[in-house]
Amino acid sequence: MRLAVQAGQPLESSSIIMLRRLRAELLKIVSGPCVGEFPEIDETAKPADLLVIAEVMNGTLDAFLSPEEGEEKRRFFGFDRVDVGLGPLRVGLGHGSAG
């Protein structure tokens, strides 16, 4: 989404559907001022506005994660392993790396 907004590209309806689902799930588990005035998400919203909403939702969810849950989230998205180099010079660093 960040790249699409930077390039001035419109967002697809699937992006809006995903953001709506994330918003609905967030509102199920979080209450109070941090989400009290979260805007509705619809097809008329500008991509930059949707990006801001997504970033705030992500940051809000991250604020409630324990260190273990944060690590689990990073592993889920594959951020527990960093590959450095190319071809035979490639070295894996982090969880589950084969070296």
C-alpha positions in Angstrom: 0.0 0.0 0.0 2.9 2.4 0.8 4.4 1.8 -2.7 1.0 2.3 -4.4 0.4 5.6 -2.6 3.9 6.8 -3.3 3.4 6.1 -7.0 0.0 7.7 -7.1 -1.7 4.5 -8.0 -5.3 3.8 -7.0 -6.0 1.1 -4.5 -7.9 -2.0 -5.5 -11.2 -3.0 -3.9 -9.4 -5.9 -2.3 -7.3 -3.5 -0.3 -10.4 -1.7 0.9 -12.0 -5.1 1.9 -8.9 -6.0 3.8 -8.8 -2.7 5.6 -12.5 -3.0 6.5 -11.9 -6.5 8.0 -8.9 -5.2 10.0 -10.9 -2.3 11.3 -13.8 -4.6 12.3 -11.4 -7.0 14.1 -9.6 -4.1 15.8 -12.9 -2.6 17.1 -13.8 -6.0 18.6 -10.7 -6.1 20.9 -9.9 -2.4 21.5 -12.0 0.4 23.0 -11.5 3.9 24.2 -10.1 7.1 22.7 -7.6 5.4 20.5 -10.3 3.9 18.3 -13.3 6.0 19.3 -13.4 8.0 16.2 -11.9 5.6 13.6 -13.4 6.6 10.3 -15.4 4.3 8.2 -13.6 2.9 5.2 -15.2 3.2 1.8 -14.4 3.4 -1.9 -14.4 7.2 -1.9 -11.5 7.4 0.6 -8.2 8.7 -0.9 -5.3 6.2 -0.9 -3.2 8.4 1.3 -6.1 8.5 3.9 -6.4 4.8 3.8 -2.7 4.4 4.3 -2.8 6.6 7.4 -5.7 4.6 8.7 -3.9 1.3 8.1 -0.7 2.6 9.8 -2.6 3.8 12.8 -4.5 0.5 13.1 -1.2 -1.5 12.8 0.5 0.7 15.4 -2.5 0.4 17.7 -2.4 -3.4 17.5 1.3 -3.5 18.0 1.1 -1.4 21.2 -0.9 -4.2 22.8 1.3 -7.1 21.8 3.5 -8.7 24.4 7.2 -9.2 23.4 6.4 -12.9 22.7 3.4 -11.9 20.5 5.5 -9.4 18.7 8.1 -12.0 17.9 5.3 -14.4 16.8 4.0 -11.7 14.4 7.5 -11.1 13.0 7.9 -14.8 12.4 4.5 -15.1 10.8 5.5 -12.5 8.2 9.0 -14.0 7.8 10.9 -11.2 9.5 12.8 -13.6 11.8 15.3 -14.5 9.1 17.5 -12.2 7.1 19.3 -13.5 4.0 22.5 -11.5 3.1 24.4 -11.9 -0.1 23.7 -13.6 -3.4 24.3 -17.2 -4.7 27.0 -19.2 -3.0 27.9 -16.1 -0.9 24.4 -16.0 0.7 24.3 -16.3 4.5 21.1 -16.8 6.5 20.9 -15.0 9.8 18.2 -15.5 12.5 15.6 -18.1 13.5 15.8 -21.4 11.5 18.6 -20.3 9.3 20.6 -23.0 7.6 23.6 -20.8 7.2 
